Amino acid sequence: MLHGPPISVSCQCGTRRDLKYGEAWECGCGRRWDTTQIPREQYARIRGIQLRFRALPIGLGLAVACAAAFFVATGNAFSLFILMPCALIGWMTLIRPAHRRRYRAAIADLPEWTLRADRSPRDGCP
């Protein structure tokens, strides 16, 4: 089963829920929503993009943590007072904005789906 970004399902009655891929949900009005209506290949593509763009922040965080551990191990803890602000300023002003632009461009052409309810609503529901 794929564990990518959540799928937001909004029922006609106004209820909204976030589901995982492959999960089914029955709304209080009786409609049943199944996320397997989404093609597996398309969802896998979204998951791949998500994982690819998570790698940079995690990698940079690990690099800064390793540098901090090195400075502490060598007895040069004062360098942390230079390393941490520089790393944070570099991330927030240079890397993060460019990373977000690239991410938005990568997800701009991804498909959107309109799921159909598997079951009709109960009597008296919209």
N, C-alpha and C positions, 0 to 999 in steps of 0.2 A: 504494500500500500504506500502511496506517496504522501509524505508529510510536508507539503509546501505551505504557501500562504493560505489563510482561511478563505472560504467562499461565503460571501454574504448573500443570504436568501431572504427576500422580502415577500411575504404573503400579501394577497389582495386585501386581507382583513386588517392589515397594518402591522402585523407582528413581523419582527426581523430577528434573524439568528445567524451566527457564523458557524459554518460546518467545515469539517475536514473532507478532503476528497474521498469519495466512496461511502460517505455517511448519508443516512436517510433521516428525515425528520418529519414528524407529523404535527402540524400546527393545531392549535386548539379548536380551529374551525372545521377540522376534519381533512383538510388538504394534506397530501403527503408529497414531500419533495425529496428527490434522489439526485445526489451530485454525480452519480456515474453517467448521467446524460452528457456530461462534458467529455469530449474525446480525450482519452488517456495521453496521447502524444502531445496535444496542445497543453495540457496541464503540466506534463513533464518538462516541456519547454519553459514554462513560467517558473517552475521550480529550479531549473538549471540556471536561469538568469538570476534568480534570487540568491542562490548559493554562490554564484560567481561574484556578485557584488557584495556579499558578506565577507568574502575572503580578505579584501584589502584592509578594512578596519581591524579585523582580528589579527592579521599579520603585523600590522603596524603596532598594535597594542602589545603583541608578544615581543616584538623587537625592542620597544621601549622598556618593557619589563626585564628583558635580558640585559639591556644596557644598565638599568638601575641595579640589578643583582650584581653585575660585574663591578660597578662602582662601590657598592657596599662591601663586596668580598675583598676588594683591593684596599679598603680603608680610605677611600676617597668619597665619602658620603656627601661632602659639600657639593660635589658635582651634580647631585640630584636636584639642588636648588637652581641649577641652570638647565639641566636636561628636561625636567618636567614642564616648566613654563614654555620652553622652546617647542617641545613636542606638542603641547596643547595649542599654542598659538599657530604653529604650522598646520596642524590638523584643521582647526576651526577657520582659518583665513585662506589657506591655499588648497589643501587637499580635499576637504569635505565639499566645498561648493562645486568643484570640478567633478568629483565623484557623483554627486547628486544629479548634475546635468547629464552625465553619461548614463546614469541609471534611468532617468526619465526618458531619454532618447531610446534606450533599449526596450522599455516597456510601452512606448507610445503606439507601436504597431501590433501589439498583442490583441488577440480577439476577446470579445465580450460575449457572454452567453445569456440566453433567456431560457431558464428552466421551465418546464411545464409540470404542473401538479399531476401526480399519478392517480389521485382520487379526487372526486368532486367534493365540494364542501357540503356540510350538513345543512339541513333545512333552516332557512332564516339567516344564513350567512351571506355576505356579499360575494 
